[in-house]
Amino acid sequence: MTDTQAPRSAPLAELTTLRLGGPAREIVRCADTRAIVDAISELDARSEPVLVIGGGSNLVIGDAGFDGTAVVLASDRIEFGTGRESGRAHVVADAGVNWDTLVAATVDAGYGGLECLSGIPGAAGATPVQNVGAYGVEVADILRSVQVLDRRSGTLRWVAPVELGLGYRTSNLKNRDDFVVVAVSFWLNDDRRSQPIRYRELASTVGVEPGERVDAVTAREAVLGLRRNKGMVLDPDDFDTWSAGSFFTNPIVPGDDAPAILDRIAARVGEDVSIPTYPAGPQPGEPAGAHAIKLSAGWLIERAGFSRGHPGPDSPVRLSTKHTLALTNRGSATTEQLLTLARQVRDGVFDAFGVTLKPEPVFVNCSL
């Protein structure tokens, strides 16, 4: 059953980390899986539009709001499995569990596996939808299964990772509303050792070579420190954290296009400047043997002329003063002002380098 129901014209901005967006007709908070199923089934039965909200960390809601009911996932169950049946330790969490609360709980219980994803805002249920990743680890590396509500049949079922089409910051759960994630399960390391430390900055911070493993507590503390320095850990008193995290994904350039793009970048920044590139792996639709590359969106944004804090201290929306990938609300912004800045950055990078930046957040009643 739902625990509270707000009056009409219920504000949504307070449910997002950007703190932007107009109202919904109603807000329904669901404290457990049964309440989620019952609420969505009831709303579907009367053809009421539904917006499902977890932590709100990846939502950009238009200034006009949402003409329907917002269902807030407020479930908080966390259960550990010892591995007797599966042969490996794991954790099961309701979709509404705060993600970093879940990471902390696994470490406190003596497990490793999730520590490199510490400090990421939002709810656990959103992590497979976006295939969230940071510091060399992504959800696809550790995901055991996802429980979804199939709104077409009104039934619950567990889905294996292989069915989810997990890719770079995406899955086949993204930008669809017929499946609603209600619970997630992750594999754990029962020796409290971290995942292999692949990200060079993190490896340097903890004092190991890339590929080595460390105590999960050590890795978690290091990741939280790195994220705080970039304004990527939520702090109500720090406007640099009033964001949707990284607004743009790192662009992937097909292998056939890469030489021309790299030449164009070099012509702009100088032949002697090292351009950060990373192997992108096989891409859908690319021929076998193609070598797509991944570029750094933040690096391109800065080299296109957008510095930290752009466009300046008097603007209601700015690039973070700590991290050019975050677009921030300085306390009095509108969603349209945020989108205007996003378009300026996207178009500026394209004009400079011929690279199209793609947004990471989910847009509700608005678009770029």
JOJOGI-V915820 format. One record per run of one state. SS is the DSSP state (H for helix, E for strand, - for the rest). FROM is the first residue (numbers start at 1). TO is the last residue. If there is no record, write none. Layout:
# JOJOGI-V915820
SS | FROM | TO
SS | FROM | TO
This chain:
# JOJOGI-V915820
- | 1 | 1
E | 2 | 5
- | 6 | 9
E | 10 | 11
- | 12 | 12
H | 13 | 15
- | 16 | 22
E | 23 | 30
- | 31 | 32
H | 33 | 45
- | 46 | 49
E | 50 | 53
- | 54 | 58
E | 59 | 61
- | 62 | 65
E | 66 | 73
- | 74 | 77
E | 78 | 81
- | 82 | 89
E | 90 | 94
- | 95 | 97
E | 98 | 98
H | 99 | 108
- | 109 | 111
E | 112 | 112
- | 113 | 114
H | 115 | 117
- | 118 | 122
E | 123 | 123
H | 124 | 130
- | 131 | 132
E | 133 | 134
- | 135 | 136
E | 137 | 138
H | 139 | 142
E | 143 | 150
- | 151 | 154
E | 155 | 160
H | 161 | 163
- | 164 | 166
E | 167 | 167
- | 168 | 169
E | 170 | 170
- | 171 | 178
E | 179 | 187
- | 188 | 188
E | 189 | 189
- | 190 | 192
E | 193 | 193
- | 194 | 199
H | 200 | 206
- | 207 | 214
E | 215 | 215
H | 216 | 229
- | 230 | 238
H | 239 | 241
- | 242 | 242
E | 243 | 246
- | 247 | 247
E | 248 | 248
- | 249 | 251
E | 252 | 253
- | 254 | 254
H | 255 | 269
- | 270 | 276
E | 277 | 279
- | 280 | 292
E | 293 | 295
- | 296 | 296
H | 297 | 303
- | 304 | 316
E | 317 | 319
- | 320 | 325
E | 326 | 329
- | 330 | 334
H | 335 | 353
- | 354 | 358
E | 359 | 359
- | 360 | 361
E | 362 | 364
- | 365 | 368
